[in-house]
Amino acid sequence: MGCCGKVRQSIGSALRRPDAGNASPPRRLNPVFAYTGATALTVRGPVSGRLYRFDRTGARLAVDPRDRPALARVPHLREVG
């Protein structure tokens, strides 16, 4: 009879993550928007329900990716990253 330990060992080695040196850099998951208006702006994300408060010109916030399409249509907001 064979030992099942060798099978487990081979499966475990196949499922291991690649070395950190070989992995690509992490991708930013949340888009960033900048505010270009003159006063403060508060926007509610229609999907997440989250409130985004841009308190001054040039303010930048990371937003939920699900809210991205709606915020892209808001005047004085532009995606910067």
N, C-alpha and C positions, 0 to 999 in steps of 0.2 A: 504494500500500500504506500502511495506517495503522501508526502506531507503537503497540506494545504497552505502552509506558511509561505512557501515559495510563490504560490499563485498570488496571495495577498501582497507580497512584497513587490512583485512585478506590476500589479495593478496600481499600487501606491506610487511607484516611481513614474508611471505613465501619467498620473494625475497631478504631479507636482508642478508648481508654478515655475516659469522660466527665471533665470537669474536676473536680479535687479539691473545688472549692467546691460542686459540684452533687451530689456523692456523699453518701449517707447515712452516718452514723457507723458504725464497725465494730461488729458484734454480738459479744458475748462467746460464744465457742464452748464453753467448758468450764464446766459448772455448779460452783458453790461450795457446799461443805457446812461447817457449823459443828458442833462437838462440844459437847454439853451435859452430859456425864457428869462424875463426880467424879475419876476416875483417867485414865490414858492409855489409848488405844485404837489398835490396829493392825488394819486391814482389808485383805484382798487383793481387788482388783477381779476378779470372776469372768470377765470377757471380756478385759480387757487384761493381767491377771496382775500389775498394778502394786500395790505395797504403799503404803497410805495410812496415815501415822502422825500421829495426833492426840495431841500430847504433853501437853495441858492443857485444862481447861475453857475454852471460847471459841475454841479453835484453829480456823482456817479453812483449807481446802485446795481448790484447783481439782482436779476429777476428770475423768477421761476420760468423755466423753458416753456411751460404750457401757456404762460401769459405773453410770451414774446410777440405773437402776431398782433394782438390787440394793442400793446404798448407801442409797436412800430407805427401805428396809425395815429398816435396822439401828437398833436402839434407841439413843437419845441422839445420833443424827445427824439434822440437819435441813438442808434446802436453803435457802440464803440468797441465792442469786443465780446 
